[in-house]
């Protein structure tokens, strides 16, 4: 069983990345301008913060007998910097010199000179991903040869909604209103030429299982992790038996525990919609047509 999850998607510009303030203080110097190109680690602005002065002891009394005030100490400062978290173009710069800032503010945004591929899959498809892949195979419609798209991220439910709303604060996007969506994004390699709006096909590789026991999904009540099958005994009586499930390709499901290769299993779960005889499948190992017999 080859367990691949496929998603339709499109190419988008990479979202802007915020440069956050690391220390409370005052902006001393701003080194960049709106629209400037920066590299990761470049200094965007310097921050200073005056240290709390240490109280000085009064001086010894002079001839008058009155203690003398300690001379005012020179102010001392601690320094820090706002740095670019990624390479790209500065698309937001809300900084001026002498401005007061606090820790965690994000007055600067940088848009990377890169692209992502973004699509959605039904949440139920996540059951098919035994492990979360680190990358995906992407094919651009009428574009270059298929390529590996890296830095794969999968966001479900509220996280997907939050991400969509952040990209479109107006809420005009339909995706921003969807709560039952799983979003898939990955980064296009720099050497691949793409343009915003191009359609793409994304394949997530969820694993391969070879030489394993399988059943049609119609024979199993449940399709992820655990299920129930109906085994026919020698006397013709049916036994409801729990099984453990492995990978599925949407047609067949791997049986890891609960039945053996010689067991006779009902092809259709009792009470479920019956499928036509043509929905029997061909065992890839023996070439035989299987209808209700557990395959190997």
DRENBA-856614 format. One line per 2 residues: number of its first residue (from 1); for each residue x, y, z of C-alpha. Coordinates in Angstrom, 3 decimals, padded with zeros to 6 digits. Layout:
N
NUM) X,Y,Z ~ ...
//
This chain:
296
1) 000.000,000.000,000.000 ~ 001.334,003.384,-000.988
3) -000.208,005.908,001.329 ~ -000.161,009.272,-000.443
5) -002.410,012.204,000.467 ~ -003.038,014.577,-002.429
7) -004.058,018.224,-002.244 ~ -004.812,020.894,-004.823
9) -002.983,024.129,-004.063 ~ -001.615,027.351,-005.497
11) 001.588,029.366,-005.362 ~ 001.721,032.394,-003.069
13) 004.338,034.862,-001.933 ~ 005.869,033.913,001.402
15) 004.143,035.717,004.302 ~ 005.918,038.600,006.006
17) 008.024,037.850,009.094 ~ 008.014,040.229,012.069
19) 011.165,041.612,013.666 ~ 010.351,041.967,017.359
21) 011.695,044.277,020.045 ~ 013.996,042.357,022.443
23) 014.251,045.002,025.199 ~ 012.232,047.872,026.629
25) 013.799,051.226,025.944 ~ 014.187,054.081,023.490
27) 015.068,053.809,019.810 ~ 018.485,055.410,019.513
29) 019.206,054.887,015.806 ~ 017.259,053.449,012.852
31) 019.591,052.008,010.211 ~ 017.155,051.061,007.428
33) 014.351,052.562,005.368 ~ 011.013,051.289,004.094
35) 011.520,049.060,001.050 ~ 015.165,048.340,001.842
37) 016.623,044.889,001.238 ~ 018.117,043.201,004.300
39) 019.840,039.911,005.080 ~ 019.123,037.705,008.058
41) 020.928,039.120,011.093 ~ 021.227,042.683,009.767
43) 020.747,045.348,012.456 ~ 017.554,047.327,011.897
45) 017.684,049.642,014.907 ~ 019.569,050.202,018.173
47) 017.752,050.423,021.519 ~ 019.047,052.079,024.668
49) 017.642,051.873,028.174 ~ 018.882,053.997,031.067
51) 019.907,051.948,034.058 ~ 018.514,052.814,037.466
53) 021.231,054.924,039.192 ~ 022.721,053.663,042.432
55) 022.144,056.050,045.339 ~ 025.403,057.791,046.258
57) 026.417,058.325,049.887 ~ 026.578,061.966,051.004
59) 030.045,063.478,051.336 ~ 031.719,064.229,054.671
61) 030.666,067.473,056.388 ~ 032.943,070.421,055.822
63) 033.844,073.141,058.273 ~ 030.255,074.365,058.372
65) 029.253,071.023,059.796 ~ 026.624,070.450,057.072
67) 026.836,067.248,054.919 ~ 027.459,067.969,051.253
69) 025.239,066.509,048.465 ~ 026.867,063.865,046.287
71) 027.641,064.985,042.731 ~ 025.153,063.810,040.085
73) 026.326,060.582,038.449 ~ 026.596,060.283,034.690
75) 023.678,058.224,033.269 ~ 024.492,054.648,032.319
77) 022.742,052.786,029.526 ~ 022.233,049.208,028.437
79) 021.976,048.516,024.733 ~ 020.290,046.028,022.440
81) 019.347,045.699,018.777 ~ 016.378,044.819,016.607
83) 017.706,042.434,013.961 ~ 016.235,040.990,010.771
85) 014.991,037.419,011.355 ~ 015.130,036.614,007.640
87) 016.378,037.987,004.349 ~ 013.914,040.022,002.317
89) 012.372,043.440,001.787 ~ 011.172,045.683,004.626
91) 007.448,046.148,004.024 ~ 006.576,047.658,007.408
93) 008.753,050.076,009.379 ~ 007.020,051.781,012.296
95) 010.161,053.108,013.990 ~ 011.572,056.580,014.565
97) 014.406,057.767,016.759 ~ 013.519,058.597,020.395
99) 010.460,056.313,020.160 ~ 009.623,054.310,023.292
101) 009.280,050.562,022.688 ~ 008.423,047.528,024.834
103) 009.472,043.896,024.702 ~ 007.579,041.835,022.140
105) 006.412,044.685,019.918 ~ 006.638,044.000,016.185
107) 007.223,047.387,014.528 ~ 009.037,045.880,011.532
109) 007.919,043.293,008.958 ~ 010.112,041.693,006.310
111) 008.702,039.934,003.252 ~ 011.070,037.192,002.046
113) 011.928,036.979,-001.649 ~ 010.504,033.472,-001.815
115) 007.307,031.561,-002.517 ~ 005.182,028.939,-000.824
117) 002.683,026.400,-002.076 ~ -000.526,026.396,-000.043
119) -003.498,024.066,-000.188 ~ -006.080,022.323,001.976
121) -007.043,018.741,002.750 ~ -010.055,017.307,004.621
123) -009.151,016.827,008.302 ~ -009.997,013.112,008.090
125) -007.054,012.666,005.727 ~ -004.707,013.279,008.669
127) -005.458,009.731,009.834 ~ -003.581,008.517,006.779
129) -000.374,010.250,007.859 ~ 001.180,007.805,010.295
131) 004.059,010.264,010.618 ~ 004.138,013.888,009.522
133) 006.399,014.207,006.459 ~ 009.046,016.922,006.362
135) 008.467,017.751,002.709 ~ 006.064,017.168,-000.172
137) 006.182,016.461,-003.891 ~ 004.765,019.366,-005.910
139) 003.752,019.560,-009.564 ~ 002.993,023.008,-010.992
141) 000.273,023.039,-013.644 ~ 001.956,023.822,-016.998
143) 005.166,024.483,-015.058 ~ 008.572,022.892,-014.417
145) 009.214,019.249,-013.555 ~ 007.903,018.001,-010.187
147) 010.088,019.115,-007.293 ~ 010.483,018.608,-003.555
149) 008.848,021.378,-001.538 ~ 010.524,021.769,001.868
151) 009.625,023.054,005.353 ~ 006.216,021.382,005.232
153) 003.674,022.663,007.759 ~ 000.224,021.261,008.478
155) -002.216,023.416,010.476 ~ -005.628,022.149,011.504
157) -008.874,023.763,012.634 ~ -008.432,026.953,014.641
159) -004.748,027.211,013.704 ~ -005.618,027.165,010.012
161) -008.341,029.744,010.556 ~ -005.967,032.010,012.522
163) -003.330,031.746,009.788 ~ -005.833,032.634,007.080
165) -007.178,035.586,009.046 ~ -003.661,036.915,009.618
167) -002.990,036.869,005.882 ~ -006.306,038.603,005.160
169) -007.221,040.863,008.116 ~ -010.318,042.117,006.279
171) -011.870,038.663,006.602 ~ -012.844,038.755,002.934
173) -011.209,035.421,002.256 ~ -013.522,032.424,002.493
175) -010.686,030.420,004.051 ~ -010.634,032.804,007.004
177) -014.207,031.783,007.868 ~ -013.610,028.036,007.597
179) -013.050,026.135,010.831 ~ -012.975,022.567,009.478
181) -010.013,023.062,007.167 ~ -006.536,021.599,007.353
183) -003.985,023.828,005.632 ~ -000.831,022.473,004.014
185) 002.058,024.817,003.173 ~ 005.633,024.268,002.041
187) 008.496,026.360,000.714 ~ 009.424,026.409,-002.973
189) 013.174,025.952,-003.552 ~ 014.923,029.127,-004.696
191) 016.082,027.521,-007.945 ~ 012.515,026.726,-009.086
193) 010.838,029.504,-011.073 ~ 007.207,030.069,-010.044
195) 004.720,032.934,-009.996 ~ 001.917,033.846,-007.574
197) -001.423,032.301,-008.497 ~ -000.113,029.224,-010.300
199) -002.098,026.064,-009.589 ~ -000.261,023.070,-008.141
201) -000.767,019.489,-007.043 ~ 000.771,018.537,-003.679
203) 001.464,014.940,-002.662 ~ 002.224,014.099,000.972
205) 003.986,010.760,001.314 ~ 002.484,008.980,004.311
207) 004.437,005.753,003.964 ~ 004.609,002.465,002.057
209) 003.717,-001.015,003.352 ~ 004.837,-004.058,001.345
211) 003.861,-007.741,001.642 ~ 001.177,-007.001,004.230
213) -002.322,-008.316,004.883 ~ -005.035,-006.086,003.431
215) -008.801,-005.831,003.183 ~ -011.073,-003.581,001.139
217) -012.173,-000.645,003.263 ~ -015.759,-001.828,002.708
219) -014.996,-004.873,004.902 ~ -013.920,-002.866,007.935
221) -015.982,-000.787,010.324 ~ -013.528,002.021,011.037
223) -010.650,003.170,008.852 ~ -007.951,004.436,011.229
225) -005.986,002.695,013.993 ~ -008.732,000.263,015.039
227) -011.697,-001.388,013.379 ~ -014.100,-004.292,013.388
229) -014.501,-007.054,010.752 ~ -016.971,-009.907,010.430
231) -015.267,-013.309,010.127 ~ -017.128,-016.390,008.861
233) -016.479,-019.528,010.887 ~ -016.378,-023.132,009.672
235) -020.063,-023.525,010.602 ~ -020.999,-020.426,008.614
237) -021.652,-018.316,011.703 ~ -020.328,-014.747,011.738
239) -017.991,-013.509,014.424 ~ -017.473,-009.805,015.042
241) -013.753,-009.384,015.585 ~ -011.687,-006.281,016.473
243) -008.638,-005.573,014.333 ~ -005.766,-003.120,014.329
245) -005.208,-001.099,011.169 ~ -002.137,000.261,009.426
247) -001.833,002.268,006.233 ~ -004.680,002.840,003.801
249) -004.758,004.165,000.259 ~ -008.481,004.869,000.345
251) -009.369,001.535,-001.300 ~ -007.459,-001.033,000.754
253) -006.457,-000.936,004.409 ~ -003.588,-002.776,006.064
255) -004.556,-005.251,008.802 ~ -001.802,-005.474,011.417
257) -003.574,-007.591,014.047 ~ -006.805,-009.504,014.566
259) -007.168,-011.837,011.570 ~ -004.900,-014.140,009.596
261) -004.387,-014.722,005.909 ~ -006.695,-017.754,005.748
263) -009.688,-016.166,007.505 ~ -012.859,-015.594,005.491
265) -014.074,-012.014,005.992 ~ -017.295,-010.413,004.793
267) -016.526,-008.008,001.990 ~ -019.167,-005.575,003.225
269) -019.902,-004.578,006.798 ~ -023.476,-005.696,007.603
271) -025.893,-002.799,007.313 ~ -023.555,-000.752,005.118
273) -024.428,000.140,001.536 ~ -023.615,-002.795,-000.688
275) -021.162,-002.217,-003.547 ~ -021.366,-003.827,-006.943
277) -019.390,-007.034,-007.673 ~ -017.046,-005.001,-009.838
279) -015.625,-003.487,-006.664 ~ -013.688,-006.647,-005.909
281) -009.954,-006.020,-006.231 ~ -006.936,-007.779,-007.702
283) -004.369,-009.055,-005.218 ~ -001.058,-007.487,-006.390
285) 000.901,-010.466,-005.076 ~ -001.013,-013.373,-006.632
287) -002.976,-011.630,-009.374 ~ -006.154,-013.283,-008.087
289) -009.494,-011.510,-007.786 ~ -010.390,-011.114,-004.098
291) -013.949,-010.579,-002.877 ~ -014.109,-010.962,000.868
293) -010.986,-013.144,001.308 ~ -008.238,-011.374,003.225
295) -005.398,-010.521,000.834 ~ -001.700,-010.966,001.469
//
